[in-house]
Amino acid sequence: MFSEITFTGWLKRAVAVALCAALLLLGHKGYVTVTDHLAHVAELESANDTLTTNNKRLTGNNSTLQTALSDQQAQTATLQQTLAEREKDRQEYAQKQAALEQELVKIKEDSQNEIDEINRAILLAGVNHTALPASVIRMLRDKARAINTRSRDGYKAGGATASKSADLPAVPGG
């Protein structure tokens, strides 16, 4: 049986076997390529699902952050308004303080004028080294009380009435 096969027969068979082997190799390579491709597609689909899930989570986080940002902007606006009001109040306080300090200087000046007027009246009366009668001491105390009351009432009324030293005479009848 082997003797009948010639060289060309062997060659034909070898070519057929080589062709079958090549087809088998190509088929196997095609199979491996297709299975690798299907595995890669499955991995891509899994990655796509993961990315979709992450995208949904990030969208939710983005919404939360936008809400927080709008809340922060509202709080910042409120804070700026409060700061502006405080600055306005501070300026008003500084103005009122300056006005009160001026009023205090005027009251001190009025008091000193009254004291000087009383001292002058005592010198003119010639009783600077003599004991004052109780009626004169009472009159001086009443006058001082009146000045203090006017100053205090002017302060309570917001400075609307200023004390005037010319309203009360230094000496009775003067």
C-alpha positions in Angstrom: 0.0 0.0 0.0 2.9 2.4 0.7 4.7 1.3 -2.3 2.0 2.5 -4.6 2.2 6.0 -3.3 4.5 8.1 -5.4 6.3 11.2 -4.6 3.6 13.4 -6.0 1.1 11.5 -4.0 3.1 12.2 -0.9 3.5 15.7 -1.9 -0.2 16.1 -2.4 -0.9 14.5 1.0 1.7 16.7 2.6 0.2 19.8 1.1 -3.3 18.7 2.2 -2.0 18.1 5.7 -0.3 21.4 5.7 -3.4 23.1 4.4 -5.5 21.4 7.1 -2.9 22.4 9.7 -3.0 26.0 8.4 -6.8 26.0 8.4 -6.8 24.6 11.9 -4.2 27.2 13.0 -6.2 30.0 11.3 -9.4 28.6 12.8 -7.9 28.4 16.3 -6.4 31.9 15.9 -9.8 33.2 14.7 -11.5 31.4 17.7 -9.0 33.0 20.1 -9.5 36.4 18.5 -13.2 36.2 18.7 -13.2 35.0 22.3 -10.7 37.7 23.2 -12.9 40.2 21.5 -16.0 39.0 23.3 -14.1 39.1 26.6 -13.0 42.7 25.8 -16.5 43.7 25.0 -17.7 42.2 28.3 -15.0 44.2 30.1 -16.0 47.4 28.3 -19.7 46.8 29.2 -18.7 46.3 32.8 -16.5 49.4 32.8 -19.4 51.3 31.1 -21.8 50.1 33.9 -19.3 51.2 36.5 -18.8 54.6 34.8 -22.6 55.1 34.6 -23.0 54.3 38.3 -20.1 56.7 39.1 -21.6 59.4 36.8 -25.0 59.1 38.6 -23.2 59.4 42.0 -21.2 62.4 40.8 -24.3 64.0 39.4 -26.0 63.6 42.8 -22.8 65.0 44.5 -22.9 67.9 42.0 -26.5 68.7 42.9 -25.6 68.6 46.6 -22.7 70.9 46.1 -24.7 73.3 44.1 -27.3 73.4 46.9 -24.5 74.0 49.4 -23.0 76.7 47.2 -26.3 78.6 46.9 -26.7 78.3 50.7 -23.2 79.6 51.2 -23.9 82.5 48.9 -27.1 83.4 50.7 -25.2 83.3 54.1 -22.4 85.4 52.6 -25.0 88.0 51.4 -26.6 88.0 54.9 -23.1 88.4 56.5 -22.2 91.3 54.2 -25.5 93.0 55.0 -24.9 92.5 58.7 -21.4 93.8 58.4 -22.7 96.9 56.5 -25.3 97.5 59.2 -22.7 97.2 61.9 -20.4 99.6 60.1 -23.3 102.1 59.9 -24.1 101.6 63.6 -20.4 102.1 64.4 -20.3 105.4 62.4 -23.5 106.6 64.1 -22.0 105.7 67.5 -18.8 107.6 66.7 -20.8 110.6 65.7 -22.9 110.5 68.9 -19.8 110.0 71.0 -18.2 113.0 69.4 -21.3 115.1 70.0 -21.5 114.0 73.6 -17.8 114.8 74.1 -18.4 118.3 72.7 -21.4 118.7 75.0 -19.3 117.6 78.0 -16.7 120.2 77.1 -19.4 122.8 76.9 -20.9 121.7 80.3 -17.4 121.8 81.9 -16.9 125.2 80.5 -20.3 126.4 81.7 -19.5 125.0 85.2 -16.2 126.7 85.3 -17.8 130.0 84.2 -20.4 129.7 87.0 -17.6 129.0 89.5 -15.6 131.9 88.2 -18.7 134.1 88.4 -19.4 133.1 92.0 -15.8 133.7 93.0 -15.9 137.1 91.3 -19.1 137.9 93.2 -17.6 136.9 96.5 -14.5 139.1 95.8 -16.8 142.0 94.8 -18.8 141.6 97.9 -15.7 141.6 100.0 -16.5 138.5 101.9 -13.8 136.2 100.5 -12.3 135.4 103.9 -15.4 135.4 106.0 -17.8 132.6 106.7 -20.8 132.6 104.4 -24.2 132.7 105.9 -26.3 129.5 105.6 -28.7 131.3 103.3 -25.9 132.0 100.8 -24.6 128.5 101.0 -28.1 127.2 100.4 -28.4 129.6 97.4 -25.1 128.4 96.0 -26.1 124.7 96.4 -29.5 125.4 94.8 -27.7 127.1 91.9 -25.3 124.2 91.5 -28.3 121.8 91.7 -30.1 123.7 89.0 -27.0 123.7 86.7 -26.6 119.9 87.2 -30.3 119.3 86.6 -30.2 121.3 83.4 -27.1 119.4 82.2 -28.6 116.1 83.2 -32.0 116.9 81.5 -30.2 118.0 78.4 -28.3 114.8 78.4 -31.4 112.7 78.8 -33.2 114.7 76.1 -30.4 113.8 73.6 -28.7 117.1 74.0 -31.7 119.1 72.8 -31.4 121.6 75.6 -28.0 123.0 76.4 -27.2 124.5 79.8 -26.8 128.3 79.7 -24.8 130.1 82.4 -26.6 133.3 81.7 -30.0 132.0 82.9 -29.2 132.2 86.6 -27.7 135.2 88.2 -24.5 134.6 90.3 -25.7 136.7 93.2 -29.3 137.0 94.3 -30.8 140.1 92.7 -27.8 140.3 90.3 
